[in-house]
């Protein structure tokens, strides 16, 4: 009695599933990179540094008070308009092109004024912007 020899087929790798996975990964990375757009203003928190009193300030400081007044380097802005703020920031940036800006806003200050300051900084080409904060204490939490 003779048994039939089984034919041994060479194993094949089915590429269909592999191609599907590669296309899904490609689509995932294409979609996720569109959400990784950089904002118009890059917000960097300022570092604490020591400086001498006679030296030129190393950043522009814009302060927004609770009652809506805007100070640029301790000088009161005469009118709270985007145009006036842009003029002052433009003059300061012309003197030092890569100077960073630090926004110090009272926690009860108008959100619109803070956005106006950030918008004016972006319009004048100031890319390095920081927002000053204080460290929260455990009792305040």
C-alpha positions as CSV (number, residue, x, y, z in Angstrom):
1,X,0.0,0.0,0.0
2,X,1.4,3.3,-1.1
3,X,0.5,6.5,0.7
4,X,0.4,9.6,-1.2
5,X,3.1,12.1,-0.5
6,X,1.8,15.4,0.7
7,X,3.0,18.3,-1.3
8,X,4.8,20.8,0.8
9,X,3.9,24.3,-0.1
10,X,6.3,27.0,0.5
11,X,5.1,29.4,3.2
12,X,4.0,32.7,1.9
13,X,3.8,36.0,3.6
14,X,0.6,37.8,3.0
15,X,1.5,41.4,2.4
16,X,-2.0,42.7,2.3
17,X,-2.2,43.1,6.1
18,X,1.2,44.7,6.2
19,X,0.3,47.2,3.5
20,X,-2.9,48.1,5.4
21,X,-1.0,48.7,8.6
22,X,1.6,50.9,6.8
23,X,-1.1,53.0,5.2
24,X,-2.9,53.4,8.5
25,X,0.4,54.6,10.1
26,X,1.0,56.9,7.2
27,X,-2.5,58.4,7.6
28,X,-2.1,58.7,11.4
29,X,1.2,60.6,11.0
30,X,-0.2,62.9,8.3
31,X,-3.2,63.8,10.5
32,X,-1.3,64.2,13.7
33,X,1.3,66.6,12.2
34,X,-1.4,69.0,11.1
35,X,-2.3,69.6,14.7
36,X,1.3,70.3,15.6
37,X,1.3,73.8,14.1
38,X,3.3,76.4,16.0
39,X,1.3,79.3,17.5
40,X,1.9,82.8,16.3
41,X,3.4,83.7,19.6
42,X,5.8,81.4,21.4
43,X,5.3,81.7,25.1
44,X,8.5,81.1,27.1
45,X,8.5,81.6,30.9
46,X,11.2,84.0,31.9
47,X,14.1,82.7,33.9
48,X,15.2,84.5,37.1
49,X,18.4,86.3,36.5
50,X,20.4,88.9,38.5
51,X,21.3,92.2,36.9
52,X,23.0,95.4,37.9
53,X,20.9,98.5,38.4
54,X,22.9,100.6,35.9
55,X,22.6,98.1,33.1
56,X,20.2,98.3,30.2
57,X,17.1,96.1,30.8
58,X,17.4,92.7,29.1
59,X,13.6,92.5,28.3
60,X,10.6,94.7,27.6
61,X,8.2,94.5,30.5
62,X,4.5,95.3,29.8
63,X,2.3,95.5,32.9
64,X,-1.5,95.4,32.7
65,X,-3.1,96.7,35.9
66,X,-6.5,95.6,37.4
67,X,-8.0,99.0,36.4
68,X,-7.0,98.7,32.7
69,X,-3.8,100.8,32.7
70,X,-0.9,99.6,30.6
71,X,2.7,100.3,31.5
72,X,5.6,99.6,29.2
73,X,8.9,99.5,31.2
74,X,7.2,101.5,34.1
75,X,6.0,104.2,31.7
76,X,2.2,104.7,31.5
77,X,0.8,104.3,28.0
78,X,-1.2,107.4,27.3
79,X,-4.0,105.6,25.4
80,X,-4.9,102.0,25.6
81,X,-5.0,101.3,21.9
82,X,-3.3,98.7,19.8
83,X,-1.8,101.4,17.6
84,X,-0.1,103.2,20.5
85,X,1.2,100.0,22.0
86,X,2.6,98.9,18.7
87,X,4.4,102.2,18.2
88,X,6.1,101.9,21.6
89,X,7.0,98.2,21.1
90,X,8.2,99.0,17.6
91,X,10.6,101.7,18.9
92,X,11.9,99.4,21.6
93,X,12.4,96.5,19.2
94,X,14.2,98.8,16.7
95,X,16.8,99.6,19.5
96,X,17.3,95.9,20.3
97,X,15.9,93.5,17.7
98,X,16.0,90.2,19.6
99,X,14.7,91.6,22.9
100,X,12.1,89.4,24.7
101,X,8.8,90.6,26.1
102,X,7.5,89.8,29.5
103,X,3.8,90.4,30.2
104,X,2.8,91.0,33.8
105,X,-0.9,91.1,34.2
106,X,-3.0,91.4,37.3
107,X,-5.1,88.3,37.8
108,X,-8.2,90.5,37.6
109,X,-7.1,92.4,34.5
110,X,-9.2,92.4,31.4
111,X,-8.5,89.4,29.2
112,X,-9.0,91.6,26.2
113,X,-6.1,93.9,27.2
114,X,-3.7,90.9,27.7
115,X,-4.7,89.6,24.2
116,X,-4.2,93.1,22.8
117,X,-0.6,93.1,24.3
118,X,0.2,89.7,22.8
119,X,-1.3,90.7,19.4
120,X,0.7,94.0,19.3
121,X,3.9,92.0,20.2
122,X,3.2,89.6,17.3
123,X,2.5,92.4,14.9
124,X,5.8,94.0,15.8
125,X,7.7,90.7,15.2
126,X,8.5,90.0,18.9
127,X,8.8,86.2,19.0
128,X,10.1,85.6,22.5
129,X,7.2,86.3,24.9
130,X,6.9,85.3,28.5
131,X,4.1,85.7,31.0
132,X,5.1,86.5,34.5
133,X,3.5,84.4,37.3
134,X,4.0,83.8,41.0
135,X,4.4,80.3,42.5
136,X,1.2,79.1,44.0
137,X,1.3,78.2,47.7
138,X,-0.3,75.1,49.1
139,X,-2.7,77.1,51.2
140,X,-4.1,78.8,48.0
141,X,-4.9,75.6,46.3
